[in-house]
Amino acid sequence: MRKKIGRIRMLLACFAFMLFVFAEMMAYAWLRVQCMDLGYEISRETAYNRRLSRLRNSLTIELERLRSLQRIERIAKKELGLKAPPRGIAIFGQ
């Protein structure tokens, strides 16, 4: 009878050990998958950041082009029909 109880305890201990090893392997696999997913997410966000930087740079260039005095003068003369005031006349707004 004692041999049988000892054998059952040994089987339970082996089963508990195998269950522990299996749980540890599953946890390791889950962590690896999470690590890979984070790596892919970092790559996507880095690419998105690069695209936004390029867009910001192109918008900055376009803004400077739109603000250029030569462009504003050309539009004022050709499209709006405005003329430069004669020399010596200055009009200041409030």
Residue frames as a rotation matrix with the C-alpha (Angstrom) as fourth column:
MET 1
0.563 0.826 0.000 0.00
0.826 -0.563 0.000 0.00
0.000 0.000 -1.000 0.00
ARG 2
0.451 -0.477 -0.754 2.83
0.143 -0.796 0.588 2.43
-0.881 -0.373 -0.291 0.85
LYS 3
-0.631 -0.688 0.359 4.49
0.436 0.068 0.897 1.70
-0.642 0.723 0.257 -2.49
LYS 4
-0.118 0.691 0.714 1.26
0.979 -0.039 0.199 2.57
0.166 0.722 -0.672 -4.24
ILE 5
0.811 0.390 -0.435 0.92
0.502 -0.846 0.178 5.90
-0.299 -0.363 -0.883 -2.37
GLY 6
0.018 -0.904 -0.428 4.58
0.094 -0.424 0.901 6.70
-0.995 -0.056 0.077 -3.07
ARG 7
-0.636 -0.207 0.743 4.08
0.706 0.231 0.669 5.89
-0.310 0.951 0.000 -6.75
ILE 8
0.377 0.853 0.360 0.98
0.913 -0.407 0.009 8.10
0.154 0.325 -0.933 -6.94
ARG 9
0.690 -0.200 -0.696 2.87
0.217 -0.860 0.462 10.96
-0.691 -0.470 -0.550 -5.29
MET 10
-0.422 -0.905 0.062 5.73
0.249 -0.050 0.967 10.50
-0.872 0.423 0.246 -7.76
LEU 11
-0.384 0.366 0.848 3.30
0.923 0.113 0.368 10.55
0.039 0.924 -0.381 -10.70
LEU 12
0.724 0.676 -0.133 1.61
0.687 -0.724 0.061 13.69
-0.055 -0.135 -0.989 -9.34
ALA 13
0.323 -0.707 -0.630 4.99
0.093 -0.638 0.764 15.37
-0.942 -0.305 -0.140 -8.87
CYS 14
-0.664 -0.551 0.506 6.01
0.511 0.160 0.845 14.44
-0.546 0.819 0.176 -12.44
PHE 15
0.036 0.779 0.626 2.68
0.981 -0.146 0.126 15.67
0.190 0.609 -0.770 -13.76
ALA 16
0.798 0.233 -0.556 3.00
0.426 -0.870 0.246 18.93
-0.427 -0.433 -0.794 -11.83
PHE 17
-0.146 -0.939 -0.312 6.55
0.130 -0.330 0.935 19.39
-0.981 0.096 0.170 -13.15
MET 18
-0.640 -0.040 0.768 5.45
0.747 0.201 0.633 18.72
-0.180 0.979 -0.098 -16.74
LEU 19
0.461 0.869 0.181 2.54
0.882 -0.472 0.018 21.11
0.101 0.151 -0.983 -16.32
PHE 20
0.566 -0.353 -0.745 4.93
0.196 -0.820 0.537 23.77
-0.801 -0.450 -0.396 -15.01
VAL 21
-0.561 -0.819 0.125 7.33
0.272 -0.039 0.962 23.24
-0.782 0.573 0.244 -17.94
PHE 22
-0.311 0.536 0.785 4.43
0.946 0.099 0.308 23.38
0.087 0.838 -0.538 -20.41
ALA 23
0.743 0.606 -0.286 3.11
0.645 -0.762 0.061 26.61
-0.181 -0.229 -0.956 -18.86
GLU 24
0.178 -0.770 -0.613 6.59
0.079 -0.610 0.788 28.10
-0.981 -0.189 -0.047 -18.99
MET 25
-0.708 -0.414 0.572 6.97
0.554 0.176 0.814 27.17
-0.438 0.893 0.105 -22.67
MET 26
0.140 0.841 0.522 3.58
0.971 -0.221 0.096 28.71
0.196 0.493 -0.847 -23.47
ALA 27
0.745 0.072 -0.664 4.50
0.357 -0.883 0.305 31.90
-0.564 -0.465 -0.683 -21.61
TYR 28
-0.311 -0.931 -0.192 7.81
0.160 -0.250 0.955 32.07
-0.937 0.266 0.227 -23.53
ALA 29
-0.561 0.167 0.811 6.01
0.826 0.182 0.534 31.58
-0.059 0.969 -0.240 -26.86
TRP 30
0.557 0.830 0.026 3.46
0.831 -0.557 0.009 34.28
0.022 0.016 -1.000 -25.98
LEU 31
0.471 -0.460 -0.753 6.24
0.165 -0.792 0.588 36.70
-0.867 -0.401 -0.297 -25.03
ARG 32
-0.623 -0.722 0.300 8.06
0.397 0.039 0.917 36.04
-0.674 0.691 0.263 -28.31
VAL 33
-0.161 0.660 0.734 4.87
0.967 -0.045 0.252 36.72
0.199 0.750 -0.631 -30.29
GLN 34
0.783 0.443 -0.436 4.30
0.557 -0.812 0.174 39.95
-0.277 -0.379 -0.883 -28.34
CYS 35
0.011 -0.880 -0.475 7.89
0.160 -0.468 0.869 41.00
-0.987 -0.086 0.136 -28.98
MET 36
-0.701 -0.234 0.674 7.52
0.663 0.135 0.736 40.39
-0.263 0.963 0.060 -32.72
ASP 37
0.292 0.890 0.350 4.22
0.936 -0.341 0.086 42.30
0.196 0.302 -0.933 -32.81
LEU 38
0.684 -0.097 -0.723 5.85
0.310 -0.858 0.409 45.26
-0.660 -0.504 -0.557 -31.06
GLY 39
-0.439 -0.898 0.009 8.72
0.305 -0.139 0.942 45.17
-0.845 0.417 0.335 -33.54
TYR 40
-0.451 0.363 0.815 6.27
0.882 0.040 0.470 45.31
0.138 0.931 -0.339 -36.45
GLU 41
0.654 0.740 -0.158 4.35
0.757 -0.639 0.138 48.13
0.001 -0.210 -0.978 -34.79
ILE 42
0.270 -0.655 -0.705 7.56
0.213 -0.674 0.707 50.10
-0.939 -0.341 -0.042 -34.23
SER 43
-0.705 -0.531 0.470 8.47
0.537 0.033 0.843 49.64
-0.463 0.847 0.262 -37.91
ARG 44
-0.003 0.796 0.605 5.03
0.951 -0.184 0.247 50.87
0.308 0.576 -0.757 -39.01
GLU 45
0.788 0.331 -0.519 5.17
0.532 -0.790 0.304 53.89
-0.309 -0.516 -0.799 -36.71
THR 46
-0.149 -0.918 -0.368 8.71
0.292 -0.397 0.870 54.74
-0.945 0.022 0.327 -37.84
ALA 47
-0.670 -0.033 0.742 7.61
0.742 0.011 0.671 54.67
-0.031 0.999 0.017 -41.49
TYR 48
0.413 0.894 0.176 4.57
0.869 -0.445 0.219 56.79
0.274 0.063 -0.960 -40.63
ASN 49
0.539 -0.309 -0.784 6.81
0.397 -0.727 0.560 59.28
-0.743 -0.613 -0.269 -38.80
ARG 50
-0.592 -0.796 0.125 9.07
0.445 -0.194 0.874 59.53
-0.672 0.574 0.469 -41.86
ARG 51
-0.322 0.565 0.760 6.07
0.887 -0.100 0.450 60.18
0.330 0.819 -0.469 -44.11
LEU 52
0.719 0.615 -0.323 4.82
0.693 -0.663 0.283 62.90
-0.040 -0.427 -0.903 -41.76
SER 53
0.100 -0.773 -0.627 8.27
0.351 -0.562 0.749 64.51
-0.931 -0.295 0.215 -41.68
ARG 54
-0.757 -0.353 0.550 8.41
0.615 -0.097 0.783 64.60
-0.223 0.931 0.291 -45.48
LEU 55
0.125 0.893 0.433 4.91
0.894 -0.291 0.342 66.06
0.431 0.344 -0.834 -45.59
ARG 56
0.663 0.069 -0.745 5.84
0.553 -0.717 0.425 68.72
-0.505 -0.694 -0.514 -43.01
ASN 57
-0.388 -0.889 -0.245 8.92
0.376 -0.395 0.838 69.65
-0.841 0.233 0.488 -45.02
SER 58
-0.663 0.170 0.730 6.96
0.726 -0.094 0.681 69.95
0.184 0.981 -0.061 -48.27
LEU 59
0.471 0.882 0.004 4.25
0.838 -0.449 0.312 72.00
0.277 -0.144 -0.950 -46.56
THR 60
0.341 -0.452 -0.824 6.88
0.467 -0.679 0.566 74.32
-0.816 -0.578 -0.021 -45.07
ILE 61
-0.747 -0.631 0.208 8.37
0.455 -0.258 0.852 74.83
-0.484 0.731 0.480 -48.53
GLU 62
-0.291 0.728 0.621 4.93
0.837 -0.121 0.534 75.49
0.464 0.675 -0.574 -50.02
LEU 63
0.623 0.510 -0.593 4.11
0.755 -0.590 0.286 77.97
-0.204 -0.626 -0.753 -47.25
GLU 64
-0.125 -0.757 -0.642 7.33
0.332 -0.641 0.692 79.89
-0.935 -0.126 0.331 -47.90
ARG 65
-0.808 -0.116 0.577 6.57
0.587 -0.088 0.805 79.91
-0.042 0.989 0.139 -51.62
LEU 66
0.122 0.955 0.272 3.06
0.889 -0.227 0.398 81.24
0.442 0.193 -0.876 -50.98
ARG 67
0.637 0.082 -0.767 4.41
0.602 -0.674 0.428 83.93
-0.482 -0.734 -0.479 -48.64
SER 68
-0.365 -0.906 0.213 7.02
0.870 -0.251 0.424 85.19
-0.331 0.340 0.880 -51.09
LEU 69
-0.109 0.276 -0.955 6.81
0.084 -0.955 -0.286 88.92
-0.990 -0.111 0.081 -51.78
GLN 70
-0.879 -0.244 -0.409 7.38
-0.370 -0.189 0.909 88.46
-0.299 0.951 0.076 -55.52
ARG 71
-0.753 0.656 0.046 4.33
0.608 0.668 0.429 86.20
0.251 0.351 -0.902 -55.75
ILE 72
-0.052 0.755 -0.654 2.18
0.810 -0.352 -0.470 88.60
-0.585 -0.554 -0.593 -53.71
GLU 73
-0.378 -0.156 -0.912 3.26
-0.229 -0.940 0.255 91.56
-0.897 0.305 0.320 -55.88
ARG 74
-0.995 -0.007 -0.099 2.55
-0.097 0.284 0.954 89.62
0.021 0.959 -0.283 -59.08
ILE 75
-0.454 0.887 -0.091 -0.95
0.886 0.460 0.062 88.66
0.097 -0.053 -0.994 -57.89
ALA 76
-0.046 0.421 -0.906 -1.65
0.510 -0.770 -0.383 92.22
-0.859 -0.479 -0.179 -56.73
LYS 77
-0.559 -0.249 -0.791 -0.64
-0.427 -0.732 0.531 93.70
-0.711 0.635 0.303 -60.11
LYS 78
-0.948 0.078 -0.308 -1.96
-0.260 0.368 0.893 91.11
0.183 0.927 -0.328 -62.57
GLU 79
-0.600 0.744 -0.293 -5.00
0.675 0.668 0.314 89.62
0.430 -0.010 -0.903 -60.90
LEU 80
0.041 0.634 -0.772 -6.21
0.921 -0.324 -0.216 92.45
-0.387 -0.703 -0.597 -58.66
GLY 81
0.335 0.066 0.940 -5.10
0.725 -0.655 -0.213 95.38
0.602 0.752 -0.268 -60.81
LEU 82
0.854 -0.078 -0.514 -3.33
0.374 -0.594 0.712 97.16
-0.361 -0.801 -0.478 -57.96
LYS 83
0.499 -0.726 0.473 -0.49
0.295 -0.371 -0.880 99.61
0.815 0.579 0.030 -58.54
ALA 84
-0.210 -0.656 -0.725 2.38
0.971 -0.051 -0.235 100.70
0.117 -0.753 0.648 -56.35
PRO 85
0.777 0.487 -0.400 1.70
0.548 -0.835 0.049 104.13
-0.310 -0.258 -0.915 -54.75
PRO 86
0.638 -0.561 0.527 3.70
0.155 -0.577 -0.802 107.10
0.754 0.593 -0.282 -56.03
ARG 87
-0.250 -0.840 -0.481 6.89
0.766 0.132 -0.629 107.89
0.592 -0.526 0.610 -54.21
GLY 88
-0.906 -0.191 0.378 6.53
-0.064 -0.821 -0.568 109.91
0.419 -0.538 0.731 -51.09
ILE 89
0.002 0.954 0.299 2.94
-0.852 -0.154 0.499 108.88
0.523 -0.255 0.813 -50.41
ALA 90
-0.871 -0.244 -0.425 2.54
0.013 0.855 -0.518 106.52
0.490 -0.457 -0.742 -47.52
ILE 91
0.100 0.947 0.305 -0.76
-0.719 -0.143 0.680 105.33
0.688 -0.287 0.667 -46.12
PHE 92
-0.911 -0.400 -0.103 -0.74
-0.192 0.631 -0.751 103.64
0.366 -0.664 -0.652 -42.75
GLY 93
0.072 0.961 -0.268 -3.70
-0.008 0.269 0.963 101.72
0.997 -0.067 0.027 -41.37
GLN 94
0.040 0.019 0.999 -4.73
-0.930 -0.364 0.045 101.69
0.365 -0.931 0.003 -37.77
